[in-house]
């Protein structure tokens, strides 16, 4: 499964995702900071179009599930 497929699958299953540091850096335990603001995604998941735009602009990025009230139980 590709990064974009995983991100879209998470959204389809009710989770919210945000882009983070590069996949390589994340695997090394670094670069897990979100790319840009993320607070809004604690309660409202990004649209498929937003996720696709993030990937087009930053194909080297990974994604993280954005936790918040009602997100992860």
C-alpha positions as CSV (number, residue, x, y, z in Angstrom):
1,X,0.0,0.0,0.0
2,X,1.4,3.4,-0.9
3,X,1.5,6.4,1.4
4,X,-1.4,8.1,-0.3
5,X,-3.5,4.9,-0.3
6,X,-2.8,4.5,3.5
7,X,-3.7,8.1,4.1
8,X,-7.0,7.9,2.1
9,X,-7.8,4.6,3.8
10,X,-7.5,6.2,7.2
11,X,-9.8,9.0,6.2
12,X,-12.3,6.6,4.7
13,X,-12.3,4.8,8.1
14,X,-13.0,7.9,10.1
15,X,-9.6,9.0,11.0
16,X,-7.9,12.3,10.3
17,X,-4.4,12.5,8.9
18,X,-1.8,15.3,8.5
19,X,1.5,15.3,6.5
20,X,4.6,15.0,8.6
21,X,8.4,14.9,8.0
22,X,9.8,12.7,5.3
23,X,9.2,9.0,5.4
24,X,12.9,8.3,5.7
25,X,13.3,10.7,8.6
26,X,10.2,9.2,10.3
27,X,11.6,5.7,10.1
28,X,14.7,7.0,11.8
29,X,12.6,8.5,14.6
30,X,13.0,12.1,13.3
31,X,10.9,14.5,11.3
32,X,7.6,13.6,12.9
33,X,6.5,17.3,13.1
34,X,3.4,18.1,11.1
35,X,3.8,20.1,8.0
36,X,1.9,23.3,8.7
37,X,-1.0,23.7,11.0
38,X,-2.9,20.7,12.2
39,X,-5.3,21.7,15.0
40,X,-8.3,22.0,12.7
41,X,-7.8,18.3,11.7
42,X,-8.3,17.1,15.2
43,X,-12.1,17.5,14.7
44,X,-12.4,17.7,10.9
45,X,-10.5,15.3,8.6
46,X,-8.9,16.7,5.4
47,X,-10.7,16.1,2.2
48,X,-9.3,13.6,-0.4
49,X,-8.5,16.6,-2.5
50,X,-6.4,18.1,0.3
51,X,-4.5,14.9,0.9
52,X,-3.8,14.5,-2.8
53,X,-2.6,18.1,-3.0
54,X,-0.3,17.6,-0.1
55,X,1.2,14.5,-1.8
56,X,1.7,16.4,-5.1
57,X,3.4,19.3,-3.3
58,X,5.5,17.1,-1.0
59,X,5.8,13.5,-2.3
60,X,8.6,12.7,0.2
61,X,6.3,13.3,3.2
62,X,4.7,10.7,5.4
63,X,1.3,11.0,7.2
64,X,0.3,10.7,10.8
65,X,-3.1,10.1,12.4
66,X,-4.2,13.3,14.1
67,X,-5.7,12.5,17.5
68,X,-8.1,14.6,19.4
69,X,-11.5,14.4,21.0
70,X,-13.4,11.5,19.5
71,X,-10.6,10.6,17.0
72,X,-9.0,7.5,18.6
73,X,-10.6,5.3,21.1
